[in-house]
Every structure is written in C-alpha cells, then in structure tokens.
Amino acid sequence: CTSASYAATVDTEAASEAMRALDRVGVEIAPRAQWPTGADRRGVTAGGKPIKGKIAVDERLEPGRALARLTDLGWGGSLRELFTQPDAPANSSMLEACIRVLADWGWADRPVAIVSMPSRKHPLLIESVAAHLGERGRLPYLGSLSYVGDGPLGEPGGNSAYRLANVWDTVAVSPELDEALRPFDGQPILLVDDLADSKWTLTVAGRMLRRHGVSAVLPFTLAVVA
C-alpha cells in the first residue's frame, strides 16, 4: 500500500495519438549521387571505361519512398515478420498502406507506368504490390526486370564498392519489357521492390531504365534499412 499507484485507464487522446504514430507510413529514399571509390578495381566498368565520380544526372534515380523503416514500430514490425515468412502476396492492409504512401508522395511528375524488380525471395510479394498500385493508380504494370545469369550474389556486408560490384550487370531489360516500355519513352515510371538496403541494386536498375528512354525512375519499396 506504500508503493506508487497508477491509473488503469488510458487517456483517449493519448491512445489515439499512439495509434496514429504506429500507423504512420512513408519514408523517403534518398538517391545515390556518387559511385563508390574503388568500384572500377572490382570490375565495375561500362563500355570499357571505369565507373567513378558523380552519377550522371540523366542516369540517377529520383527520390523514392518506402512504406516504413525496418526499425520502426508499427509497420516496421509487420515488415520484419513478413520477411521471415514464405513468399506470398501482400495482405490487404499492407496494400492499402502502400496506396497511402503514394497518395502523400507529392511528386513533381506523376509516373505513367510501373516496373518491378526481380527477386528470388519475394517475387509474389513484389508482384502483388506492383499490380495493386497499378490497378488503384490506373497505371499499366509492365512487368519485371530480369536477372542476368544467376543474378546478384546477395552476399551481405562489405563496403559500397564491394556491394555495387555484387549487383553490377546482374539485371537486364528483357526484349519483352523493352517493347512494353517503348510507348512510355521520355516519361517517368515507378520501380517497385521489397527492400532498400545499400540502394545499389535500385541505383543500377534505375540507370538501366534511364538508358532505355525513361525520363525518371521513382523507386518504391516496402521497407528501407535505416
């Protein structure tokens, strides 16, 4: 009876504010602006020339968005759990949360089509998000980029030059996707993936799409590693 006592009820406004915080969506993905030093020594070249210095403006990604950080409460926890489960389409709640992110984006130029990243771990998840965003936003989903050979090594860790080398020349625009992109030459597209970690995979994919005539590539991922 001499210890401190606490109320058993929670203030309604405080509870509502906590729920809003947990349900908050949308994190910016800042684009890479510079190639990492030493990438050329790991075989990262284009046309026989080393890749170094600033990423050309006409080959860069635009600022993107993720649903949440993996370290966040709320959606971050849901995403951490999702990535430990067998691959499956995203549930309706997550899909609607993705729609909210796009609705709040405030982009300068609205994308006119959607392309997704290939994936060994989560192809159904990524495709479900891309298809739903396309359906709700009335944007054609053009399909996925393709792996070259065995695709990225997928090895964790290492510096930026090492991680860029792991994904360089490992994805491509298939003839079918190239054909689908042609009507959208000179226009922006949305690029969908599950996770942005080092951002080098997205950077390489964005460069490739820009070189296929796309005016801007806006990346959207479910999660971003803080």
N, C-alpha and C positions, 0 to 999 in steps of 0.2 A: 504493500500500500504506500510505501515511501518512494517508489520509483516513478519516473515520469510517465504521464499518460498521454495518449494521442487519440485524436478523433478517428472513429471507424468509418467515417464518410469522406468522400472526396468532393471538393467544390466542383459544381457542374461546369463552370467556365474553364477551370484548370484542366478538367478531364477532356473537355472539347479541344483545348489548345494542344494537349498531349496527343490526341488522336490526329489532329491536323498535321502536327510535326512528324508523326510516324508515317503518315500517308503522303508526305511531300515527295514530289517527283521532279526529275530534271537536273542534270549536272552537265556543265559544259565540258567538251573535249577540245582542248587547245591543239591546233595542228602543229606538227613538226615544221620548223622553218629552216633547219640546217642538217646536212648529212653529217654523221659522226666522223671524227678524225680517225684515220686508220682503216676505214672501210675498204679502200682500194687494196690494202695489203691482205685482205681476206677474200679477194677475188670479186669485189663489187665494182663492176665496170659496166659501161653502156656504150656500145659501138666501139669497143676497144679503148675507150677513154675512162679514166678513173672517176668515180662518183665522189665529189667532195665539195666543200663550201656550202653556200646557201642553196636551198632547194628552189629551183626556178619558180617564179610566181605562177606561171601557167601550168605547173605540174604539181602544185600543192593542193592539199585538202583545204576545205573551208572549215571554220569552227563547227564542231558537231555537238551532239547531245547523247547522254546516256540516261537510262531510267533512274539509276542510283549508283552510288559507290558501294563496293562490296563491304566496306567497313561501316556503312550506315546502319542505324537501327531501322525498323520498318522494312522497306523494300530490300535493303541490303541483306537482311537476314533471310528473306524469302529467296533471294537470288543465290546466296551461299548454299542453301538447302537444295535448290533446283539443280545446281551444277554438280551435286553429288549423286543425283538420281539418273536412271537410264533415260536416254533421249526420248522426248515426247513433245508434242505441240504445247505451246504456252496456254495456260488456262485463261478463261475469260476475264478474270480480274486483272491479270498482268497485261493482257492485250489492251484493255480499256485504259490502264495506267499509261501505256505507251502512247495511246492516242492523246492523252492529256499533255504529254511532253511535247508532241508535235504541235498541238494547239497553242502552247505557250512559247514556242520557239522564237517567233518574231524574225524569221529570215528575211534578208533583203530580196531574194529571188526564190520563189516557191519552186521546189523540184517538180519535174514533169513526169518522172518515171522512177522505178525502184529496181535496184540490182542488189543481190545478196552475196555474201562471202561463202566460199565452200567450207565445209567442216567435216572432220572425222567424228568428233564427239557429239555435236549437236545439230546435225542437218535438219531434223524435223522441227526443232525449236526455232532455228533461224528462219526456215521457210515459212513457218506459221506466222511469225511476226511480220515478215516482209509481205506475205499475202494479205494479212489483215490490214496492215497500213495502206496497202494498195486499194483494197476494197473500200475502206472507210474514206480514204482521201481521194478516191476516184483517179488513182494513178496506176498505169499499167505496170505489173510486175514482170520484168523482162527475163528473169531467171538468175542463175548464179554464175559467178566466175568459176573457172576450172583449175584444178591442180595440174601442174607440170610434173610428170614422173610421180614420185612419191609425195610431192608437196613439201611444205615446211617441215623441218626436223622436229619442231615442237619441243626443243630442249630448253629447260628453264635456266635462268641466271645468265651471267656474262655481261660484258659491257655493251654499249649501244652498237659498236661496230660488229661485235660478235652476233648480236641479235638481228641486226639488219642482214648480215650475211646468211643467216639461217632461213630468211624468208625471200631473199632476192631471187628473181627468176623462178619462183615456185608456183605462181598463179598466172593465169592467162585468160584472155578473152577468146572464147571458142568461136568458130565460124558462125554458129547459130546465134550467139549473143551479139556478135559484131553486126549481124544482119538486123537483129532486133533494135540495136542502138541507132542505126542509121537515120530513122525518122526524127531522132531527138538530137541530131548533130547541132552543136552550138547552144545547147540548153543544159540546165542543171539537173542532176539526179541525186537520189537518196541511196546511200550504200549501207546495208544492214548487216550487222554482225552480233555475236553473242557477248563478246568481252573485249575491252580495250585495255591492254596492259602496257607494253612498251610503245604501242601505236605504230610500230614499224610495218606490220602487216597491212594495216589500213593505209599507211602512207604509200607503200609500194603499189597497192591496188588502186589507190586514188591517182597516182602518177600514170598508171597504165590506162585508166579510163579517160583521163585528160588527153592522153596521146591518141585515143580513139575518137576524139572530137567532142567530148563532153565539156561544157563550159565551166562547170563547177561540180565538185563532189562533196556532198554533205553527209558525214558519217553519223549513223545512229546505232548505238549498242545497248544491250540490256544493262550491262554493268561496266564500270570503269574501276581500275585498281588505283586507289588514291596514291 
